[in-house]
Structure formats: structure tokens, C-alpha cells
Amino acid sequence: MSKKRVTILGSTGSIGQSTLDVIARNPEGYEVFALVSGRNTQQMLQDCLTFTPRFASMSCSQANSQLREQLDKHSSNTIVVDYDTDIAHLCQHADVDVVMSAIVGAAGLLPTLHAIEASKTVLLANKESLVMSGQLFMDKVREHNATLLPIDSEHNAIFQCMPETIRNQQGQPLSQHGVSKILLTGSGGPFRERPLSTFKDITVAEAVAHPNWSMGQKISVDSATMMNKGLEFIEAKWLFNADVNDIEVVIHPQSMIHSMVQYIDGSVLAQMGHPDMRTPIAHAMAYPERIEAGVSPLDFSTMKDFSFHAPDFERYPNLGLAIEACKEGQAATTVINAANEQAVAAFLAGKIGFNDIYAINAQTLASTNLNYSSDLAGILQCDADARDQAEQQIQARIK
């Protein structure tokens, strides 16, 4: 059986590194075709020397030049190509079987669409693609007969608990498959029990210290505000053709149940495991088979309790905002994604406070005209305008 050749978008991030770990554990089944990243030259160099991809590319031109020089010194056969001109080629090349979409944020949309338009198997860790352009994105998946497999632990869990008919994305309402509810779990982040009166004092270091998961800074902040769960709510709507009322967020601090599906007969199916992204990555890479992920099974004799409760929207206003945007439509979700990316970047840079993230997101949504076309040009224009609005809000709040 021939090896599957994999292009990894966002290879130096946490998802990219976990993907490389799974590939390293299964060398008989997978090989790296291309690695794509931003500016972490040191990690990219190490990965190129270890996995010897055919191509590598970094979106930062200076980092790309440095990588080329370093690989030449090591007499590497990996070809370093320009990101702007060659990203489509790395996603659409005839020798590519699988594309891992793990670039964080809106920057991941166009490369992911390139892979879909070439009918590749796309492992989707970039939730922003669906948040920004859900209808267009899913239409293209069907039009090009691409295979779309979710990597977020929650959506991968839902996928595993869903009937085969929904996994095949046939487009009927959930109720026609006997499903009554998607139960989307979240840990509640590091501030689940912190007094609300102290939220204004939250530091960057506190916000990026997730209690259960090892993630990049942006996603860690999103988990602290629970905007990440709001974006996942929107993503679930598109992935599983769900109505807003079909999805319910449940706080589950232990992060052992990654999400659940409730059926009309009263059954609830749950997918469980340690909070380690290698599990959903390995599942999607091998689907419908199973491969080694390097993750130990749960030891139920040592597990003391599972607890669940409804989210407090006063504590997590960004979650409520995302759900309301999902009800409002595509332009609204594009706006909050763009605003949130700008606001979180400003928080990480020390320009604004933790509470300002929600204020900027809410005010950007309120002040942005949502009358945009639903094609790609309209989506990108909406994204750009929302970022401009958010930046104005940020400048007014800079410490």
C-alpha cells in the first residue's frame, strides 16, 4: 500500500507539530510532501532536516530566505519556494493526497480553498475558514468532491458520534438522521472560577496558561474568553448542517469528553480521551482505519468525577456574542472573527486589557455594515472592513 503524501499548512504550530509526531510514528503509511509556516525558521529547519519534504515555504519572506540559506548549508534536497506565488501549488500538486489546514486565523482560508478546489482530503484545524465563509466553503467541498475531516477535538468527537449519513455531508437536517442535539463541550478555560471583578487585571501570562490543553497563544486567549467555543459553535453549524437550536454548549472542566451527540431515542454518544490533539489528528489521517497516535488510553480506575454545567454568559460574553452572530448570518460571523483576531493580537501585545477584547468585538459588530455579497470577494471585503473598524476601537483603548 503506497504512502499518503501530506502537505502541512502551519507546520511549526502546535497542530503542525502534533501532525509530524503522528507521521513519525507511522512511517510506513505517510510521508511529508510540503511544510508551510510563518516565521519560525529554527523549527522549520529542524523539521525539514528530519522529514525531508519535497518543498518548504514560509509566509515571511525574510524567514523564507533564511531557511533557504540554512538548508543549502546542510545540502538538503528540500526546495524552498515563495509563499505568495506557490502556496496553491503545494496544496494542489498531483502528488499530494492529504492537506492539513492548521494555519491560525483568516490567513488559512485561501490555502484551504486551494486544496478543496483540487479535490484533496482536507484535515480542517482552521475553524476560521468556516466561520468566515461557511456556505461558500461547504458548497466548494461538495462541488469538487473533496473530503473534509474535522481536526478540532470537539468536531472530531461529534464526527465520530454521528451517523454515517451525516459524515458523508448529504445536507439533510439532523432530525432526519435521528439526531436531536449536538452537545459541544468546553473546559471553561483558566478563569472558570475567578471572580468577575478581577477580570480587568488578567495578564497575558494568565490568559495563555490553559489548564488542560497545550496550544498557541491566540487560541489559548480565545479559550480563556470562550470565543474559541463560539467559533466552534459556528463551525459545527456548517460541518453538520445544523440549525443554531441544534447545538448546545456544555462546560466540562475535565476535558475528557470532547463532545457528545444526543439522539431522539434518548441515547447520548460521547467520544472520550486524554486532551491530546494527536488523537483527532490520527483519527482523521487514517479514517476510516485507526493508527497509533502516541496517546495512552484513559484509566477509568483513577478518574474521580465528570462534571457538567451550562455556560455563564456574563463570565463568557464572547461566547454569547458568537452565538448571536451565528443567528444573524454569514457577514456577522466574518466580522466577529476579524475583530477578535485584531483584539487578541492587541491584548497579546499589551496594548489593551482582557475585558477590552469583548468590547472591541461587540462594538465592531455593531458598527460594521453587514450588507456584503456572499462570494469570496465579498467575504474578504467584509473581513478587511471589520479589521479596520476593530483597529479604530483598539486605538481608542490603547493603554
Secondary structure, 3 states (H helix, E strand, C coil): CCCEEEEEECCCCHHHHHHHHHHHHCCCCEEEEEEEECCCHHHHHHHHHHHCCCEEEECCHHHHHHHHHHHHHCCCCCEECCHHHHHHHHHHCCCCCEEEECCCCHHHHHHHHHHHHCCCEEEECCCHHHHHHHHHHHHHHHHCCCEEEECCHHHHHHHHHCCHHHHCCCCCCHHHHCEEEEEEEECCCCCCCCCHHHHHHCCHHHHCCCCCCCCCHHHHHHHHHCHHHHHHHHHHHHHCCCCHHHEEEEECCCCCEEEEEEECCCCEEEEECCCCCHHHHHHHHHCCCCCCCCCCCCCHHHCCCCCCECCCCCCCHHHHHHHHHHHHCHHHHHHHHHHHHHHHHHHHCCCCCHHHHHHHHHHHHHHCCCCCCCCHHHHHHHHHHHHHHHHHHHHHHCC
